[in-house]
Amino acid sequence: MSNDVSAGAAPQSIVRSDAAYWEAIAATYDDDPDHGLRDPGVRSAWDARLRSWLPSAPADILDLGCGTGTLALLAVEQGHRVTGVDRAAGMVERARAKLAGRDAAFLVGEAAEPPVGERRFDVVLVRHVVWALPDPAAALRRWAGLLVPGGRLVLVEGRWGEAEPVGLRAGELAALVRPLAEFAVLEDLTGDPALWGKEVSDERYALVADLPRRHTEVVDVHLVLRRGEEVLLARRAGTGYADGLLNAPSGHAEDGEDVREAMIREAAEELGLRLTPEDLTVGLVMQHRAPPPARPRIGWFFEAAYGAGGEPRNREPDKCAGLTWHRLDALPDDMVAYCRAGLEGLRAGHRFLLHWHRPGDAVAHDPAAPGRAIALDATDTTHMTDTTHMTEPTHMTEPTHMTDTTDTNAVAP
């Protein structure tokens, strides 16, 4: 249900009633300007607000109390994926019809306990529902648990009417959200008549709250395909990152994959190789970070012998301009810096490396630039004389774990 009383205050007993009330009004729900958004001006106003509240598309949105799916439709048109939940089957039926054929699904269920299982979302979007719940604090905790780390609550609420006002004041909702959020912003909506199709004087607002972002890192996998003293390198193209530079064929682990499964899949997708787990050995593991503001990643370098899985060929010409063989002891300079450091470390006998770019560093390997590779294992340091940019572990001056605290779109509550 969308407990929206913006067209006129309703008695609290009605708003808290069972699904039968919402079933009864489902057919006429969209008649109110801010429900159906049939007026182009009202629709445009909500579209603009929603665009400012949601993260960049595509994101997974959970629309609770979705009503007939009007906000869900705007979100899908902006490139997001939406799951809507409403307690009234009549509302859900109309939402499904409104978004038929689009990237949206609608479920009958309670907003306070959405029937979405173990799924996680980037945003929980709720309009005019929190104030009517019997235990708003418990519902907010439940919704926070449905978000990915760093996910967002978008709560559109208000306090309507004059003689017998109903609703939730902005300060009250902010107090409920504060224990859950890292950052929160309150946005006044009363002064924007375009949202409501008329002038309003009661309290209407949106609260946008970002939850804490627990530190996570992408896991990438790199294939070191050996042909005698040579390794296979791919020239990047059309990816938007390090295009024109050479690196080892690589990719990142998908949800549910272990690193070996990810390497086998990437080798098939990029090179057409049909590797087996027995074809792969772990050569080196590296934590690396591209020049800031990039976030850290964990790279696994797997070795395989030429001939395993077939003959390599360029299966992704839109992302790779060509494949070439190079001697491991004479790697070219036009490489992605951390990849070259990983191969140099592998040749030197290291198993664990750190490669941490500083601000101003280039993505490409620069023979004249300071070395950023730090060996983290106990390998005899005499091996390190064979590589040009390797540093003793004792020379490390930066921590190996960093958390991105940048958030330019939020204000501390």
C-alpha positions, 0 to 999 in steps of 0.5 A: 500500500502507499499510505498517501493522504496528500489529497486530503487527510484521512482518519488514522484508523482508515490508513492503518486498516487492512488490505481491503481498503486499498483494494477498494481504492486501487481502481481510482488511486491514480486519479490524484495528481501525485499518485498517477503522475498523469499531468506532465508537469507533476510527472517531470517534477517527480522524475527530477527528484527521483533522479537526484535521490537514486544512485547511477543506473543501473541499480536494484531498487526495492519499492515498498508500498509501491501502489500502482507502480508509478514511481517504479515506472520512473525508476525503470525509465531511468535505467534501474531494475525494480522490485515492488511490494504492496499489500493490496493485490489490486495495486500490484495487478495495476503495477504489473500492467503498467510496467508490463515488459519492463525490468520490474517485478511486483509482489503482494506482501507487507512493506514491513516484512517484504517477501524477497528472501535473501536478496539485497538491493542498492536502494529501498524506496518508500513513499508515505508508508513509514508513518503508518506502520505499527513499529517503524523502527523495526521496519527500518532495521529490516529494510537496512538489512536488505541493502548492500553495504553502502546502500541507500534508504529513500523515504518520502514522508510527511505530516498531513492535515490541520485539524487532525494531522496524521503522519511523521515529522521530519525530526522524528523520522531522522531520529529513527534513521540516525542509528542506522545511517552513516550520512543522511539528508533531509529535503523539504518538499512542501515548497514545490507545488509541482510535486503535488499539482497544487500549493500545499502548506503541511509538512512534506519531505524526503529523507535520503540516508546512506548506510555504512560502506563496509570495506569490500574489494573486487577480486580479479584474476589474471592468466599467465600463459607460459610458452617457454620463456614467453607469456601471452599479453593482450592489448586493451581497447574500448574498455575505458580503462588503460586502453592501448596498454598491454596486460595479461588476459584478465577479468574479475570473479562474479557473485558465487564464483571462486577464483579458479572458476573465475579464471577458467571462465575468463580464459574461455571468454577472452581466449577460447581456452577450455582449461580445467582446474588441473591446468592452473596453479597459483603463481602470485596474489597481489593487493593493488590500487590504481591511481586514486580515487580508484578503490583497492582490488585483490588480484590472483595470478594463475599460471598455465602452460601453452597448449592447455585448453587449446590454441589461444585466440582473441575472442573479444576484439571489441575489448582487445586489439590483439594478442602477442607473446613476450619474454618474461625477462624482457617485458615491454614498457607499454603495460598496465603498471600493476600487471607488469609489477605482478609478472616481475614479482612472479619471475623473482619468485615472490608469492605475495605483493602489494602495488599501491599507486599514489596520487598523480601516478600514471596507470601505465608502467613508467621506467623512470617513476618510483617503484610501487611494488612491495614484496610481502613474503619471506623470499630471499631478497637476492631474488629482488635484484632481478626486478626493477621496481620491487621494494623491501617489505620494511620500506612500506610507508602506507597501510595495506588497508584503506577505506574510501570515505569520500561522499560528496552528496551527503551530510552527516545527520 
